[in-house]
Every structure is written in C-alpha cells, then in structure tokens.
Amino acid sequence: MQVDDARELLGFSSDSHPTPSQIKAAYRRKAWESHPDRFPAHEKSHAESKFKSISEAYSCLQAAAKQERGNFVAA
C-alpha cells in the first residue's frame, strides 16, 4: 500500500504528516467503525475486507512515521 493511499484511508490529507499518536487515534476510530463483528452476516465479508485495508494502512503509516523520525534524527 502506498503511503498516500494509507493516509487517505485513515482520513488524513495526502500532504499531511500525522504523528504516531494521530495515526493510532485515526486507526482506532476507523477500525471501530468497520469492525466485522458490528455488521450483519450478509455484510461481514465487505467489512472484513475494509478492516484488513485499514489495518494495512495503519502498519504502512506507522512504518513511514518511524522511518521519518529515524531519518530526521540521523540528519
């Protein structure tokens, strides 16, 4: 997943640089909204797919934020 896509999926603008705490808060909010257990049986497969995408976006942004912090400190 591309970082810009991940930002958009979690509700950030494509040119923003959210902090790890902002990423975590956005992830929790989106994960709660799309958790498969909150949907009826006929909508679970779609909810599972969206939930997995949100989890992937969170991992992608966390890695990008960690890399940015590492590059910032090293420079």
mmJSON file of the N, C-alpha and C atoms, coordinates in Angstrom:
{"data_MODEL":{"atom_site":{
"group_PDB":["ATOM","ATOM","ATOM","ATOM","ATOM","ATOM","ATOM","ATOM","ATOM","ATOM","ATOM","ATOM","ATOM","ATOM","ATOM","ATOM","ATOM","ATOM","ATOM","ATOM","ATOM","ATOM","ATOM","ATOM","ATOM","ATOM","ATOM","ATOM","ATOM","ATOM","ATOM","ATOM","ATOM","ATOM","ATOM","ATOM","ATOM","ATOM","ATOM","ATOM","ATOM","ATOM","ATOM","ATOM","ATOM","ATOM","ATOM","ATOM","ATOM","ATOM","ATOM","ATOM","ATOM","ATOM","ATOM","ATOM","ATOM","ATOM","ATOM","ATOM","ATOM","ATOM","ATOM","ATOM","ATOM","ATOM","ATOM","ATOM","ATOM","ATOM","ATOM","ATOM","ATOM","ATOM","ATOM","ATOM","ATOM","ATOM","ATOM","ATOM","ATOM","ATOM","ATOM","ATOM","ATOM","ATOM","ATOM","ATOM","ATOM","ATOM","ATOM","ATOM","ATOM","ATOM","ATOM","ATOM","ATOM","ATOM","ATOM","ATOM","ATOM","ATOM","ATOM","ATOM","ATOM","ATOM","ATOM","ATOM","ATOM","ATOM","ATOM","ATOM","ATOM","ATOM","ATOM","ATOM","ATOM","ATOM","ATOM","ATOM","ATOM","ATOM","ATOM","ATOM","ATOM","ATOM","ATOM","ATOM","ATOM","ATOM","ATOM","ATOM","ATOM","ATOM","ATOM","ATOM","ATOM","ATOM","ATOM","ATOM","ATOM","ATOM","ATOM","ATOM","ATOM","ATOM","ATOM","ATOM","ATOM","ATOM","ATOM","ATOM","ATOM","ATOM","ATOM","ATOM","ATOM","ATOM","ATOM","ATOM","ATOM","ATOM","ATOM","ATOM","ATOM","ATOM","ATOM","ATOM","ATOM","ATOM","ATOM","ATOM","ATOM","ATOM","ATOM","ATOM","ATOM","ATOM","ATOM","ATOM","ATOM","ATOM","ATOM","ATOM","ATOM","ATOM","ATOM","ATOM","ATOM","ATOM","ATOM","ATOM","ATOM","ATOM","ATOM","ATOM","ATOM","ATOM","ATOM","ATOM","ATOM","ATOM","ATOM","ATOM","ATOM","ATOM","ATOM","ATOM","ATOM","ATOM","ATOM","ATOM","ATOM","ATOM","ATOM","ATOM","ATOM","ATOM","ATOM","ATOM","ATOM","ATOM","ATOM","ATOM","ATOM"],
"id":[1,2,3,4,5,6,7,8,9,10,11,12,13,14,15,16,17,18,19,20,21,22,23,24,25,26,27,28,29,30,31,32,33,34,35,36,37,38,39,40,41,42,43,44,45,46,47,48,49,50,51,52,53,54,55,56,57,58,59,60,61,62,63,64,65,66,67,68,69,70,71,72,73,74,75,76,77,78,79,80,81,82,83,84,85,86,87,88,89,90,91,92,93,94,95,96,97,98,99,100,101,102,103,104,105,106,107,108,109,110,111,112,113,114,115,116,117,118,119,120,121,122,123,124,125,126,127,128,129,130,131,132,133,134,135,136,137,138,139,140,141,142,143,144,145,146,147,148,149,150,151,152,153,154,155,156,157,158,159,160,161,162,163,164,165,166,167,168,169,170,171,172,173,174,175,176,177,178,179,180,181,182,183,184,185,186,187,188,189,190,191,192,193,194,195,196,197,198,199,200,201,202,203,204,205,206,207,208,209,210,211,212,213,214,215,216,217,218,219,220,221,222,223,224,225],
"type_symbol":["N","C","C","N","C","C","N","C","C","N","C","C","N","C","C","N","C","C","N","C","C","N","C","C","N","C","C","N","C","C","N","C","C","N","C","C","N","C","C","N","C","C","N","C","C","N","C","C","N","C","C","N","C","C","N","C","C","N","C","C","N","C","C","N","C","C","N","C","C","N","C","C","N","C","C","N","C","C","N","C","C","N","C","C","N","C","C","N","C","C","N","C","C","N","C","C","N","C","C","N","C","C","N","C","C","N","C","C","N","C","C","N","C","C","N","C","C","N","C","C","N","C","C","N","C","C","N","C","C","N","C","C","N","C","C","N","C","C","N","C","C","N","C","C","N","C","C","N","C","C","N","C","C","N","C","C","N","C","C","N","C","C","N","C","C","N","C","C","N","C","C","N","C","C","N","C","C","N","C","C","N","C","C","N","C","C","N","C","C","N","C","C","N","C","C","N","C","C","N","C","C","N","C","C","N","C","C","N","C","C","N","C","C","N","C","C","N","C","C","N","C","C","N","C","C"],
"label_atom_id":["N","CA","C","N","CA","C","N","CA","C","N","CA","C","N","CA","C","N","CA","C","N","CA","C","N","CA","C","N","CA","C","N","CA","C","N","CA","C","N","CA","C","N","CA","C","N","CA","C","N","CA","C","N","CA","C","N","CA","C","N","CA","C","N","CA","C","N","CA","C","N","CA","C","N","CA","C","N","CA","C","N","CA","C","N","CA","C","N","CA","C","N","CA","C","N","CA","C","N","CA","C","N","CA","C","N","CA","C","N","CA","C","N","CA","C","N","CA","C","N","CA","C","N","CA","C","N","CA","C","N","CA","C","N","CA","C","N","CA","C","N","CA","C","N","CA","C","N","CA","C","N","CA","C","N","CA","C","N","CA","C","N","CA","C","N","CA","C","N","CA","C","N","CA","C","N","CA","C","N","CA","C","N","CA","C","N","CA","C","N","CA","C","N","CA","C","N","CA","C","N","CA","C","N","CA","C","N","CA","C","N","CA","C","N","CA","C","N","CA","C","N","CA","C","N","CA","C","N","CA","C","N","CA","C","N","CA","C","N","CA","C","N","CA","C","N","CA","C","N","CA","C","N","CA","C","N","CA","C","N","CA","C"],
"label_alt_id":[null,null,null,null,null,null,null,null,null,null,null,null,null,null,null,null,null,null,null,null,null,null,null,null,null,null,null,null,null,null,null,null,null,null,null,null,null,null,null,null,null,null,null,null,null,null,null,null,null,null,null,null,null,null,null,null,null,null,null,null,null,null,null,null,null,null,null,null,null,null,null,null,null,null,null,null,null,null,null,null,null,null,null,null,null,null,null,null,null,null,null,null,null,null,null,null,null,null,null,null,null,null,null,null,null,null,null,null,null,null,null,null,null,null,null,null,null,null,null,null,null,null,null,null,null,null,null,null,null,null,null,null,null,null,null,null,null,null,null,null,null,null,null,null,null,null,null,null,null,null,null,null,null,null,null,null,null,null,null,null,null,null,null,null,null,null,null,null,null,null,null,null,null,null,null,null,null,null,null,null,null,null,null,null,null,null,null,null,null,null,null,null,null,null,null,null,null,null,null,null,null,null,null,null,null,null,null,null,null,null,null,null,null,null,null,null,null,null,null,null,null,null,null,null,null],
"label_comp_id":["MET","MET","MET","GLN","GLN","GLN","VAL","VAL","VAL","ASP","ASP","ASP","ASP","ASP","ASP","ALA","ALA","ALA","ARG","ARG","ARG","GLU","GLU","GLU","LEU","LEU","LEU","LEU","LEU","LEU","GLY","GLY","GLY","PHE","PHE","PHE","SER","SER","SER","SER","SER","SER","ASP","ASP","ASP","SER","SER","SER","HIS","HIS","HIS","PRO","PRO","PRO","THR","THR","THR","PRO","PRO","PRO","SER","SER","SER","GLN","GLN","GLN","ILE","ILE","ILE","LYS","LYS","LYS","ALA","ALA","ALA","ALA","ALA","ALA","TYR","TYR","TYR","ARG","ARG","ARG","ARG","ARG","ARG","LYS","LYS","LYS","ALA","ALA","ALA","TRP","TRP","TRP","GLU","GLU","GLU","SER","SER","SER","HIS","HIS","HIS","PRO","PRO","PRO","ASP","ASP","ASP","ARG","ARG","ARG","PHE","PHE","PHE","PRO","PRO","PRO","ALA","ALA","ALA","HIS","HIS","HIS","GLU","GLU","GLU","LYS","LYS","LYS","SER","SER","SER","HIS","HIS","HIS","ALA","ALA","ALA","GLU","GLU","GLU","SER","SER","SER","LYS","LYS","LYS","PHE","PHE","PHE","LYS","LYS","LYS","SER","SER","SER","ILE","ILE","ILE","SER","SER","SER","GLU","GLU","GLU","ALA","ALA","ALA","TYR","TYR","TYR","SER","SER","SER","CYS","CYS","CYS","LEU","LEU","LEU","GLN","GLN","GLN","ALA","ALA","ALA","ALA","ALA","ALA","ALA","ALA","ALA","LYS","LYS","LYS","GLN","GLN","GLN","GLU","GLU","GLU","ARG","ARG","ARG","GLY","GLY","GLY","ASN","ASN","ASN","PHE","PHE","PHE","VAL","VAL","VAL","ALA","ALA","ALA","ALA","ALA","ALA"],
"label_asym_id":["A","A","A","A","A","A","A","A","A","A","A","A","A","A","A","A","A","A","A","A","A","A","A","A","A","A","A","A","A","A","A","A","A","A","A","A","A","A","A","A","A","A","A","A","A","A","A","A","A","A","A","A","A","A","A","A","A","A","A","A","A","A","A","A","A","A","A","A","A","A","A","A","A","A","A","A","A","A","A","A","A","A","A","A","A","A","A","A","A","A","A","A","A","A","A","A","A","A","A","A","A","A","A","A","A","A","A","A","A","A","A","A","A","A","A","A","A","A","A","A","A","A","A","A","A","A","A","A","A","A","A","A","A","A","A","A","A","A","A","A","A","A","A","A","A","A","A","A","A","A","A","A","A","A","A","A","A","A","A","A","A","A","A","A","A","A","A","A","A","A","A","A","A","A","A","A","A","A","A","A","A","A","A","A","A","A","A","A","A","A","A","A","A","A","A","A","A","A","A","A","A","A","A","A","A","A","A","A","A","A","A","A","A","A","A","A","A","A","A","A","A","A","A","A","A"],
"label_entity_id":["1","1","1","1","1","1","1","1","1","1","1","1","1","1","1","1","1","1","1","1","1","1","1","1","1","1","1","1","1","1","1","1","1","1","1","1","1","1","1","1","1","1","1","1","1","1","1","1","1","1","1","1","1","1","1","1","1","1","1","1","1","1","1","1","1","1","1","1","1","1","1","1","1","1","1","1","1","1","1","1","1","1","1","1","1","1","1","1","1","1","1","1","1","1","1","1","1","1","1","1","1","1","1","1","1","1","1","1","1","1","1","1","1","1","1","1","1","1","1","1","1","1","1","1","1","1","1","1","1","1","1","1","1","1","1","1","1","1","1","1","1","1","1","1","1","1","1","1","1","1","1","1","1","1","1","1","1","1","1","1","1","1","1","1","1","1","1","1","1","1","1","1","1","1","1","1","1","1","1","1","1","1","1","1","1","1","1","1","1","1","1","1","1","1","1","1","1","1","1","1","1","1","1","1","1","1","1","1","1","1","1","1","1","1","1","1","1","1","1","1","1","1","1","1","1"],
"label_seq_id":[1,1,1,2,2,2,3,3,3,4,4,4,5,5,5,6,6,6,7,7,7,8,8,8,9,9,9,10,10,10,11,11,11,12,12,12,13,13,13,14,14,14,15,15,15,16,16,16,17,17,17,18,18,18,19,19,19,20,20,20,21,21,21,22,22,22,23,23,23,24,24,24,25,25,25,26,26,26,27,27,27,28,28,28,29,29,29,30,30,30,31,31,31,32,32,32,33,33,33,34,34,34,35,35,35,36,36,36,37,37,37,38,38,38,39,39,39,40,40,40,41,41,41,42,42,42,43,43,43,44,44,44,45,45,45,46,46,46,47,47,47,48,48,48,49,49,49,50,50,50,51,51,51,52,52,52,53,53,53,54,54,54,55,55,55,56,56,56,57,57,57,58,58,58,59,59,59,60,60,60,61,61,61,62,62,62,63,63,63,64,64,64,65,65,65,66,66,66,67,67,67,68,68,68,69,69,69,70,70,70,71,71,71,72,72,72,73,73,73,74,74,74,75,75,75],
"pdbx_PDB_ins_code":[null,null,null,null,null,null,null,null,null,null,null,null,null,null,null,null,null,null,null,null,null,null,null,null,null,null,null,null,null,null,null,null,null,null,null,null,null,null,null,null,null,null,null,null,null,null,null,null,null,null,null,null,null,null,null,null,null,null,null,null,null,null,null,null,null,null,null,null,null,null,null,null,null,null,null,null,null,null,null,null,null,null,null,null,null,null,null,null,null,null,null,null,null,null,null,null,null,null,null,null,null,null,null,null,null,null,null,null,null,null,null,null,null,null,null,null,null,null,null,null,null,null,null,null,null,null,null,null,null,null,null,null,null,null,null,null,null,null,null,null,null,null,null,null,null,null,null,null,null,null,null,null,null,null,null,null,null,null,null,null,null,null,null,null,null,null,null,null,null,null,null,null,null,null,null,null,null,null,null,null,null,null,null,null,null,null,null,null,null,null,null,null,null,null,null,null,null,null,null,null,null,null,null,null,null,null,null,null,null,null,null,null,null,null,null,null,null,null,null,null,null,null,null,null,null],
"Cartn_x":[0.849,0.0,0.899,0.524,1.247,0.904,1.846,1.654,0.503,0.399,-0.693,-2.055,-2.147,-3.403,-3.738,-2.717,-2.915,-3.408,-2.797,-3.237,-4.701,-5.054,-6.43,-7.408,-7.043,-7.92,-8.176,-7.183,-7.358,-7.886,-8.153,-8.809,-7.895,-6.645,-5.711,-5.604,-5.198,-4.968,-3.658,-3.516,-2.355,-1.048,-1.127,0.108,0.388,-0.396,-0.19,0.894,1.411,2.405,1.947,1.0,0.447,1.483,1.311,2.179,1.734,2.586,2.181,0.906,0.722,-0.496,-1.735,-1.586,-2.708,-3.04,-2.018,-2.226,-2.973,-2.547,-3.167,-4.633,-4.909,-6.279,-7.168,-6.652,-7.425,-7.672,-6.65,-6.795,-7.873,-7.831,-8.824,-10.24,-10.393,-11.72,-12.23,-11.372,-11.776,-11.982,-11.132,-11.273,-12.588,-12.951,-14.21,-15.396,-15.344,-16.436,-16.62,-15.52,-15.606,-15.401,-15.383,-15.126,-16.222,-15.829,-16.799,-17.851,-17.531,-18.5,-19.658,-19.538,-20.598,-21.604,-21.373,-22.215,-22.994,-24.147,-24.906,-24.142,-24.528,-23.814,-23.63,-24.641,-24.536,-23.579,-23.15,-22.218,-20.824,-20.631,-19.358,-18.173,-18.344,-17.201,-16.679,-17.585,-17.169,-16.487,-17.05,-16.474,-15.096,-14.924,-13.621,-12.577,-12.958,-12.045,-11.623,-12.572,-12.271,-11.426,-11.734,-10.984,-9.521,-9.3,-7.937,-7.197,-7.882,-7.267,-6.879,-7.718,-7.429,-6.229,-6.157,-5.015,-3.723,-3.798,-2.627,-2.204,-3.177,-2.878,-2.194,-2.663,-2.062,-0.604,-0.359,1.013,1.913,1.4,2.15,2.513,1.548,1.809,2.713,2.558,3.437,4.879,5.08,6.43,6.994,6.155,6.61,6.967,6.159,6.435,7.723,7.918,9.136,10.359,10.232,11.337,11.632,10.598,10.795,11.489,11.076,11.726,13.182,13.463,14.828,15.686,15.144,15.881,16.078,15.087,15.177,16.272,16.341,17.333,18.734,18.867,20.173,20.729,19.872,20.339,21.035],
"Cartn_y":[-1.173,0.0,1.242,2.214,3.474,4.341,5.144,5.992,6.974,7.549,8.492,7.816,6.589,5.835,5.527,5.183,4.867,6.095,7.247,8.483,8.766,8.642,8.925,7.952,6.687,5.675,5.947,6.47,6.772,8.184,8.923,10.215,11.426,11.252,12.371,12.861,14.12,14.608,14.011,13.954,13.295,14.028,15.313,16.07,16.258,15.592,15.729,14.771,15.056,14.212,13.977,13.036,12.823,12.218,12.545,11.992,10.562,9.783,8.416,8.37,9.325,9.319,9.653,10.535,10.84,9.63,8.922,7.722,6.68,6.485,5.487,5.825,7.097,7.523,7.33,7.691,7.521,6.042,5.22,3.775,3.208,3.555,3.032,3.433,4.683,5.172,4.407,4.29,3.605,2.11,1.503,0.073,-0.191,0.683,0.533,0.65,1.614,1.834,0.661,-0.015,-1.056,-2.464,-2.641,-3.977,-4.947,-6.114,-7.078,-7.538,-7.561,-8.009,-7.034,-5.839,-4.838,-4.919,-5.794,-5.87,-7.18,-7.173,-8.417,-9.386,-10.624,-11.693,-11.403,-10.84,-10.614,-9.467,-8.673,-7.572,-7.828,-8.966,-9.243,-9.32,-9.923,-10.07,-8.702,-7.788,-6.438,-5.735,-5.886,-5.261,-5.839,-7.141,-7.771,-7.222,-7.059,-6.517,-5.096,-4.275,-2.894,-2.859,-3.717,-3.784,-4.155,-5.099,-5.501,-4.351,-3.62,-2.469,-1.401,-1.172,-0.18,-0.621,-1.897,-2.421,-2.285,-2.548,-2.393,-0.925,-0.031,1.399,1.848,1.346,1.684,1.229,0.006,-0.518,0.3,0.65,1.429,2.799,3.481,4.819,4.776,3.76,3.624,3.433,2.594,2.361,3.639,4.366,5.617,6.654,6.748,7.705,7.333,6.056,5.594,5.897,5.678,5.953,7.457,8.281,9.728,10.196,9.651,10.032,9.599,8.411,7.922,8.76,9.138,9.982,11.385,11.887,13.228,13.296,12.259,12.23,12.065,11.236,10.951,12.132,12.995,14.091,15.187],
"Cartn_z":[0.0,0.0,0.0,-0.786,-0.868,0.351,0.785,1.958,1.733,0.539,0.264,0.369,-0.144,-0.053,1.403,2.171,3.582,4.344,4.068,4.726,4.419,3.152,2.738,3.389,3.458,4.039,5.523,6.21,7.631,7.871,6.794,6.93,6.96,6.571,6.517,5.075,4.909,3.557,3.038,1.733,1.14,1.409,1.739,2.006,3.499,4.348,5.792,6.281,7.452,8.102,9.539,9.726,11.062,12.015,13.278,14.314,14.618,15.251,15.61,16.455,17.352,18.169,17.331,16.341,15.443,14.581,14.132,13.321,14.132,15.367,16.229,16.506,16.785,17.057,15.828,14.663,13.426,13.144,13.373,13.172,14.093,15.347,16.295,15.909,15.494,15.087,13.856,12.837,11.61,11.849,12.673,12.963,13.692,14.603,15.323,14.357,13.461,12.51,11.558,11.215,10.194,10.729,12.046,12.602,12.154,11.633,11.097,12.099,13.376,14.377,14.546,14.027,14.144,12.993,12.029,10.841,10.791,10.138,9.959,9.048,9.09,8.382,6.895,6.24,4.795,4.436,5.396,5.134,5.7,6.365,7.034,6.082,4.916,4.009,3.551,3.265,2.875,4.056,5.244,6.437,6.738,6.561,6.796,5.838,4.59,3.587,3.949,4.333,4.705,5.977,6.926,8.181,7.913,7.022,6.662,5.978,5.124,4.458,5.467,6.439,7.474,8.307,8.619,9.373,8.575,7.287,6.421,6.337,6.241,6.194,7.483,8.61,9.897,9.94,9.533,9.526,8.602,7.448,6.471,7.027,7.632,8.165,9.391,10.218,11.381,10.922,9.913,9.384,8.768,8.028,7.403,8.462,9.514,10.587,11.316,11.531,12.198,11.338,10.049,9.127,9.085,9.049,9.037,10.307,11.445,12.705,12.691,12.17,12.096,11.18,10.04,9.099,9.658,10.379,10.937,12.002,12.855,13.918,13.337,12.307,11.728,10.934,10.443,9.572,10.309],
"occupancy":[1.0,1.0,1.0,1.0,1.0,1.0,1.0,1.0,1.0,1.0,1.0,1.0,1.0,1.0,1.0,1.0,1.0,1.0,1.0,1.0,1.0,1.0,1.0,1.0,1.0,1.0,1.0,1.0,1.0,1.0,1.0,1.0,1.0,1.0,1.0,1.0,1.0,1.0,1.0,1.0,1.0,1.0,1.0,1.0,1.0,1.0,1.0,1.0,1.0,1.0,1.0,1.0,1.0,1.0,1.0,1.0,1.0,1.0,1.0,1.0,1.0,1.0,1.0,1.0,1.0,1.0,1.0,1.0,1.0,1.0,1.0,1.0,1.0,1.0,1.0,1.0,1.0,1.0,1.0,1.0,1.0,1.0,1.0,1.0,1.0,1.0,1.0,1.0,1.0,1.0,1.0,1.0,1.0,1.0,1.0,1.0,1.0,1.0,1.0,1.0,1.0,1.0,1.0,1.0,1.0,1.0,1.0,1.0,1.0,1.0,1.0,1.0,1.0,1.0,1.0,1.0,1.0,1.0,1.0,1.0,1.0,1.0,1.0,1.0,1.0,1.0,1.0,1.0,1.0,1.0,1.0,1.0,1.0,1.0,1.0,1.0,1.0,1.0,1.0,1.0,1.0,1.0,1.0,1.0,1.0,1.0,1.0,1.0,1.0,1.0,1.0,1.0,1.0,1.0,1.0,1.0,1.0,1.0,1.0,1.0,1.0,1.0,1.0,1.0,1.0,1.0,1.0,1.0,1.0,1.0,1.0,1.0,1.0,1.0,1.0,1.0,1.0,1.0,1.0,1.0,1.0,1.0,1.0,1.0,1.0,1.0,1.0,1.0,1.0,1.0,1.0,1.0,1.0,1.0,1.0,1.0,1.0,1.0,1.0,1.0,1.0,1.0,1.0,1.0,1.0,1.0,1.0,1.0,1.0,1.0,1.0,1.0,1.0,1.0,1.0,1.0,1.0,1.0,1.0,1.0,1.0,1.0,1.0,1.0,1.0],
"B_iso_or_equiv":[0.0,0.0,0.0,0.0,0.0,0.0,0.0,0.0,0.0,0.0,0.0,0.0,0.0,0.0,0.0,0.0,0.0,0.0,0.0,0.0,0.0,0.0,0.0,0.0,0.0,0.0,0.0,0.0,0.0,0.0,0.0,0.0,0.0,0.0,0.0,0.0,0.0,0.0,0.0,0.0,0.0,0.0,0.0,0.0,0.0,0.0,0.0,0.0,0.0,0.0,0.0,0.0,0.0,0.0,0.0,0.0,0.0,0.0,0.0,0.0,0.0,0.0,0.0,0.0,0.0,0.0,0.0,0.0,0.0,0.0,0.0,0.0,0.0,0.0,0.0,0.0,0.0,0.0,0.0,0.0,0.0,0.0,0.0,0.0,0.0,0.0,0.0,0.0,0.0,0.0,0.0,0.0,0.0,0.0,0.0,0.0,0.0,0.0,0.0,0.0,0.0,0.0,0.0,0.0,0.0,0.0,0.0,0.0,0.0,0.0,0.0,0.0,0.0,0.0,0.0,0.0,0.0,0.0,0.0,0.0,0.0,0.0,0.0,0.0,0.0,0.0,0.0,0.0,0.0,0.0,0.0,0.0,0.0,0.0,0.0,0.0,0.0,0.0,0.0,0.0,0.0,0.0,0.0,0.0,0.0,0.0,0.0,0.0,0.0,0.0,0.0,0.0,0.0,0.0,0.0,0.0,0.0,0.0,0.0,0.0,0.0,0.0,0.0,0.0,0.0,0.0,0.0,0.0,0.0,0.0,0.0,0.0,0.0,0.0,0.0,0.0,0.0,0.0,0.0,0.0,0.0,0.0,0.0,0.0,0.0,0.0,0.0,0.0,0.0,0.0,0.0,0.0,0.0,0.0,0.0,0.0,0.0,0.0,0.0,0.0,0.0,0.0,0.0,0.0,0.0,0.0,0.0,0.0,0.0,0.0,0.0,0.0,0.0,0.0,0.0,0.0,0.0,0.0,0.0,0.0,0.0,0.0,0.0,0.0,0.0],
"pdbx_formal_charge":[null,null,null,null,null,null,null,null,null,null,null,null,null,null,null,null,null,null,null,null,null,null,null,null,null,null,null,null,null,null,null,null,null,null,null,null,null,null,null,null,null,null,null,null,null,null,null,null,null,null,null,null,null,null,null,null,null,null,null,null,null,null,null,null,null,null,null,null,null,null,null,null,null,null,null,null,null,null,null,null,null,null,null,null,null,null,null,null,null,null,null,null,null,null,null,null,null,null,null,null,null,null,null,null,null,null,null,null,null,null,null,null,null,null,null,null,null,null,null,null,null,null,null,null,null,null,null,null,null,null,null,null,null,null,null,null,null,null,null,null,null,null,null,null,null,null,null,null,null,null,null,null,null,null,null,null,null,null,null,null,null,null,null,null,null,null,null,null,null,null,null,null,null,null,null,null,null,null,null,null,null,null,null,null,null,null,null,null,null,null,null,null,null,null,null,null,null,null,null,null,null,null,null,null,null,null,null,null,null,null,null,null,null,null,null,null,null,null,null,null,null,null,null,null,null],
"auth_seq_id":[1,1,1,2,2,2,3,3,3,4,4,4,5,5,5,6,6,6,7,7,7,8,8,8,9,9,9,10,10,10,11,11,11,12,12,12,13,13,13,14,14,14,15,15,15,16,16,16,17,17,17,18,18,18,19,19,19,20,20,20,21,21,21,22,22,22,23,23,23,24,24,24,25,25,25,26,26,26,27,27,27,28,28,28,29,29,29,30,30,30,31,31,31,32,32,32,33,33,33,34,34,34,35,35,35,36,36,36,37,37,37,38,38,38,39,39,39,40,40,40,41,41,41,42,42,42,43,43,43,44,44,44,45,45,45,46,46,46,47,47,47,48,48,48,49,49,49,50,50,50,51,51,51,52,52,52,53,53,53,54,54,54,55,55,55,56,56,56,57,57,57,58,58,58,59,59,59,60,60,60,61,61,61,62,62,62,63,63,63,64,64,64,65,65,65,66,66,66,67,67,67,68,68,68,69,69,69,70,70,70,71,71,71,72,72,72,73,73,73,74,74,74,75,75,75],
"auth_comp_id":["MET","MET","MET","GLN","GLN","GLN","VAL","VAL","VAL","ASP","ASP","ASP","ASP","ASP","ASP","ALA","ALA","ALA","ARG","ARG","ARG","GLU","GLU","GLU","LEU","LEU","LEU","LEU","LEU","LEU","GLY","GLY","GLY","PHE","PHE","PHE","SER","SER","SER","SER","SER","SER","ASP","ASP","ASP","SER","SER","SER","HIS","HIS","HIS","PRO","PRO","PRO","THR","THR","THR","PRO","PRO","PRO","SER","SER","SER","GLN","GLN","GLN","ILE","ILE","ILE","LYS","LYS","LYS","ALA","ALA","ALA","ALA","ALA","ALA","TYR","TYR","TYR","ARG","ARG","ARG","ARG","ARG","ARG","LYS","LYS","LYS","ALA","ALA","ALA","TRP","TRP","TRP","GLU","GLU","GLU","SER","SER","SER","HIS","HIS","HIS","PRO","PRO","PRO","ASP","ASP","ASP","ARG","ARG","ARG","PHE","PHE","PHE","PRO","PRO","PRO","ALA","ALA","ALA","HIS","HIS","HIS","GLU","GLU","GLU","LYS","LYS","LYS","SER","SER","SER","HIS","HIS","HIS","ALA","ALA","ALA","GLU","GLU","GLU","SER","SER","SER","LYS","LYS","LYS","PHE","PHE","PHE","LYS","LYS","LYS","SER","SER","SER","ILE","ILE","ILE","SER","SER","SER","GLU","GLU","GLU","ALA","ALA","ALA","TYR","TYR","TYR","SER","SER","SER","CYS","CYS","CYS","LEU","LEU","LEU","GLN","GLN","GLN","ALA","ALA","ALA","ALA","ALA","ALA","ALA","ALA","ALA","LYS","LYS","LYS","GLN","GLN","GLN","GLU","GLU","GLU","ARG","ARG","ARG","GLY","GLY","GLY","ASN","ASN","ASN","PHE","PHE","PHE","VAL","VAL","VAL","ALA","ALA","ALA","ALA","ALA","ALA"],
"auth_asym_id":["A","A","A","A","A","A","A","A","A","A","A","A","A","A","A","A","A","A","A","A","A","A","A","A","A","A","A","A","A","A","A","A","A","A","A","A","A","A","A","A","A","A","A","A","A","A","A","A","A","A","A","A","A","A","A","A","A","A","A","A","A","A","A","A","A","A","A","A","A","A","A","A","A","A","A","A","A","A","A","A","A","A","A","A","A","A","A","A","A","A","A","A","A","A","A","A","A","A","A","A","A","A","A","A","A","A","A","A","A","A","A","A","A","A","A","A","A","A","A","A","A","A","A","A","A","A","A","A","A","A","A","A","A","A","A","A","A","A","A","A","A","A","A","A","A","A","A","A","A","A","A","A","A","A","A","A","A","A","A","A","A","A","A","A","A","A","A","A","A","A","A","A","A","A","A","A","A","A","A","A","A","A","A","A","A","A","A","A","A","A","A","A","A","A","A","A","A","A","A","A","A","A","A","A","A","A","A","A","A","A","A","A","A","A","A","A","A","A","A","A","A","A","A","A","A"],
"auth_atom_id":["N","CA","C","N","CA","C","N","CA","C","N","CA","C","N","CA","C","N","CA","C","N","CA","C","N","CA","C","N","CA","C","N","CA","C","N","CA","C","N","CA","C","N","CA","C","N","CA","C","N","CA","C","N","CA","C","N","CA","C","N","CA","C","N","CA","C","N","CA","C","N","CA","C","N","CA","C","N","CA","C","N","CA","C","N","CA","C","N","CA","C","N","CA","C","N","CA","C","N","CA","C","N","CA","C","N","CA","C","N","CA","C","N","CA","C","N","CA","C","N","CA","C","N","CA","C","N","CA","C","N","CA","C","N","CA","C","N","CA","C","N","CA","C","N","CA","C","N","CA","C","N","CA","C","N","CA","C","N","CA","C","N","CA","C","N","CA","C","N","CA","C","N","CA","C","N","CA","C","N","CA","C","N","CA","C","N","CA","C","N","CA","C","N","CA","C","N","CA","C","N","CA","C","N","CA","C","N","CA","C","N","CA","C","N","CA","C","N","CA","C","N","CA","C","N","CA","C","N","CA","C","N","CA","C","N","CA","C","N","CA","C","N","CA","C","N","CA","C","N","CA","C","N","CA","C","N","CA","C","N","CA","C"],
"pdbx_PDB_model_num":[1,1,1,1,1,1,1,1,1,1,1,1,1,1,1,1,1,1,1,1,1,1,1,1,1,1,1,1,1,1,1,1,1,1,1,1,1,1,1,1,1,1,1,1,1,1,1,1,1,1,1,1,1,1,1,1,1,1,1,1,1,1,1,1,1,1,1,1,1,1,1,1,1,1,1,1,1,1,1,1,1,1,1,1,1,1,1,1,1,1,1,1,1,1,1,1,1,1,1,1,1,1,1,1,1,1,1,1,1,1,1,1,1,1,1,1,1,1,1,1,1,1,1,1,1,1,1,1,1,1,1,1,1,1,1,1,1,1,1,1,1,1,1,1,1,1,1,1,1,1,1,1,1,1,1,1,1,1,1,1,1,1,1,1,1,1,1,1,1,1,1,1,1,1,1,1,1,1,1,1,1,1,1,1,1,1,1,1,1,1,1,1,1,1,1,1,1,1,1,1,1,1,1,1,1,1,1,1,1,1,1,1,1,1,1,1,1,1,1,1,1,1,1,1,1]
}}}
